[in-house]
Amino acid sequence: MPDVMVAAREAHAAERAEAAGTAAVADENPPAGKSVTVLAYPATSVADEVALQMLAQLLTGSPITIEVLTNRALISELITAVQEQGSSIVCIADLPPSPPSKTRYLIKKLRAALPDVKIVVGRWAPAALADDDPRLLMEAGAAHVASTLLDTRNQLRQLAQLDAPAQSDPPKVAPIRVA
């Protein structure tokens, strides 16, 4: 009987994915009982914050929880939250047409303080506003830069699968250098 339930769930997932224009991937979620918390940081505005709430809705029903910080939170508050919660994944939303320079700065600060944290950046926009090249953000230390919410959701699912067993280990903190 459980096989019938799994098959029905997979069929429903395939229908949803097909309707969204994406290919269904079998069991993209971490193993049952494993939960992954992703800290989400809106880079510049309330619009970024709202977009992260939309991403959280796309992950409803999965073992991935998105905790969205306010757009007024400082980078130091984000770093502290990652350390306290032991999160291994951070998602930054920075909607174009804003330049990615602030996000690049945020990534560098996160990477310096938390070298093991995986950083996913959402630069979600229609083709006319989308970035031509995400290399600058990748070179700064982002693990993935996505131009759609669905791509970000899929990337977070993939990272959550890889990180599920290690979620209990807190991220390593780089020593602070005093000049």
Backbone hydrogen bonds, N-H to C=O, Kabsch-Sander energy under -0.5 kcal/mol:
donor,donor_aa,acceptor,acceptor_aa,energy
4,V,1,M,-0.5
5,M,1,M,-1.6
6,V,2,P,-2.4
7,A,3,D,-2.5
8,A,4,V,-2.3
9,R,5,M,-2.4
10,E,6,V,-2.6
11,A,7,A,-2.4
12,H,8,A,-2.4
13,A,9,R,-2.4
14,A,10,E,-2.4
15,E,11,A,-2.2
16,R,12,H,-2.3
17,A,13,A,-2.7
18,E,14,A,-2.6
19,A,15,E,-2.3
20,A,16,R,-1.6
21,G,17,A,-0.5
21,G,18,E,-1.0
22,T,17,A,-3.0
28,E,25,V,-0.6
34,K,31,P,-2.1
36,V,63,P,-2.5
38,V,36,V,-0.5
38,V,65,T,-3.3
39,L,37,T,-0.5
39,L,89,I,-1.8
40,A,67,E,-3.0
41,Y,91,C,-3.0
43,A,41,Y,-0.6
43,A,93,A,-2.9
49,E,45,S,-1.4
50,V,46,V,-2.7
51,A,47,A,-2.3
52,L,48,D,-1.9
53,Q,49,E,-1.7
54,M,50,V,-1.9
55,L,51,A,-2.0
56,A,52,L,-2.3
57,Q,53,Q,-1.8
58,L,54,M,-1.8
59,L,55,L,-1.0
59,L,56,A,-0.5
60,T,57,Q,-1.4
62,S,59,L,-2.2
65,T,36,V,-2.9
65,T,63,P,-0.6
67,E,38,V,-2.8
67,E,65,T,-0.6
68,V,66,I,-0.7
69,L,40,A,-2.8
69,L,67,E,-0.6
73,A,70,T,-1.8
78,L,74,L,-1.8
79,I,75,I,-2.4
80,T,76,S,-2.2
81,A,77,E,-2.4
82,V,78,L,-2.5
83,Q,79,I,-2.2
84,E,80,T,-2.8
85,Q,81,A,-2.5
86,G,82,V,-1.4
87,S,82,V,-1.0
89,I,37,T,-0.6
90,V,118,K,-2.9
91,C,39,L,-2.7
92,I,120,V,-2.9
93,A,41,Y,-2.0
94,D,92,I,-0.5
94,D,122,G,-2.7
98,S,95,L,-1.2
102,K,99,P,-0.6
104,R,100,P,-2.5
105,Y,101,S,-2.0
106,L,102,K,-2.5
107,I,103,T,-2.7
108,K,104,R,-2.1
109,K,105,Y,-2.3
110,L,106,L,-2.7
111,R,107,I,-3.0
112,A,108,K,-2.2
113,A,109,K,-2.1
114,L,110,L,-3.4
116,D,172,K,-0.6
117,V,114,L,-1.4
118,K,88,S,-3.0
120,V,90,V,-2.9
120,V,118,K,-0.5
121,V,144,H,-2.8
122,G,92,I,-3.3
123,R,121,V,-0.7
123,R,146,A,-2.9
125,A,147,S,-1.3
129,L,126,P,-1.8
130,A,126,P,-1.4
136,L,133,D,-0.5
137,L,134,P,-0.6
138,M,134,P,-2.0
139,E,135,R,-3.2
140,A,136,L,-1.3
141,G,137,L,-0.7
141,G,138,M,-0.8
142,A,137,L,-2.2
143,A,119,I,-3.0
144,H,119,I,-1.3
146,A,121,V,-3.0
152,T,148,T,-1.8
153,R,149,L,-2.9
154,N,150,L,-2.5
155,Q,151,D,-2.2
156,L,152,T,-2.7
157,R,153,R,-2.2
158,Q,154,N,-2.1
159,L,155,Q,-2.7
160,A,156,L,-2.6
161,Q,157,R,-1.9
162,L,158,Q,-1.7
163,D,159,L,-2.2
164,A,160,A,-1.6
166,A,163,D,-0.6
167,Q,163,D,-0.7
167,Q,164,A,-1.0
169,D,166,A,-1.6
174,A,113,A,-2.3
177,R,175,P,-0.5
179,A,177,R,-0.6
